[in-house]
Amino acid sequence: MFIQTEATPNPNVLKFLPGRDVSPTGAHEFRSIEEATRSPLAEALFQLEDVAGVFFGADYVSVTKAPHGLDWSEMRPGILSTIMDHFTSGSALIREGGAEAGHASAAEGDSEIVTEIKNLLDTRVRPAVAQDGGDILFDAFDEETGVLSLRMRGACAGCPSSAMTLKAGVEQMMRHYVPEVTRVEQTI
């Protein structure tokens, strides 16, 4: 098995591509060892020194390192070995009963505006953000003020350029296609 690595805009996150499906049914984020107990792979990665976060995308694993910890050159071999061991073992990615609440796609009961926002996120924003090893989720839309709240995950959470991505990219696009959106904010 050959696993490729890619840098992300976040210097504390590296993207690992094992050349196979990782989580095709939805993204999963683990920000602590306690959350990682839902996944054998995430749990094993958190056992490595200075791993501070794990994110599973459709075909990749993003690993976040502690900001002032080891260098990637020191961490990469252990991460590669752990990912390879997991996929060659045939173990499940998520333990039974360990599903995470994922992305909220357009649902019955959503207003027309919220449905349009979610569709734009799904078709235009999330695929671009996934290329950088992250994800972006709809949190809320206040129809009175026009404020759209979004949550960044994976490489995008804590990325120095995430504020620019939200303001210069997502906010401009949303305001263009959905004039009711006046501002985009990040929720934590």
HELIX and SHEET records of a PDB file:
HELIX    1   1 GLU A   35  ARG A   38  5                                   4    
HELIX    2   2 PRO A   40  PHE A   46  1                                   7    
HELIX    3   3 TRP A   72  SER A   89  1                                  18    
HELIX    4   4 GLU A  112  LEU A  120  1                                   9    
HELIX    5   5 LEU A  121  VAL A  125  3                                   5    
HELIX    6   6 ARG A  126  GLN A  131  1                                   6    
HELIX    7   7 SER A  162  MET A  164  1                                   3    
HELIX    8   8 THR A  165  GLU A  171  3                                   7    
HELIX    9   9 GLN A  172  TYR A  177  1                                   6    
SHEET    1   A 5 GLN A   4  ALA A   7  0                                        
SHEET    2   A 5 VAL A  13  LEU A  17 -1                                        
SHEET    3   A 5 VAL A  61  LYS A  65 -1                                        
SHEET    4   A 5 VAL A  51  PHE A  56 -1                                        
SHEET    5   A 5 HIS A  28  PHE A  30 -1                                        
SHEET    1   B 3 GLY A 134  ASP A 142  0                                        
SHEET    2   B 3 VAL A 147  GLY A 154 -1                                        
SHEET    3   B 3 ARG A 183  THR A 187  1                                        
END                                                                             
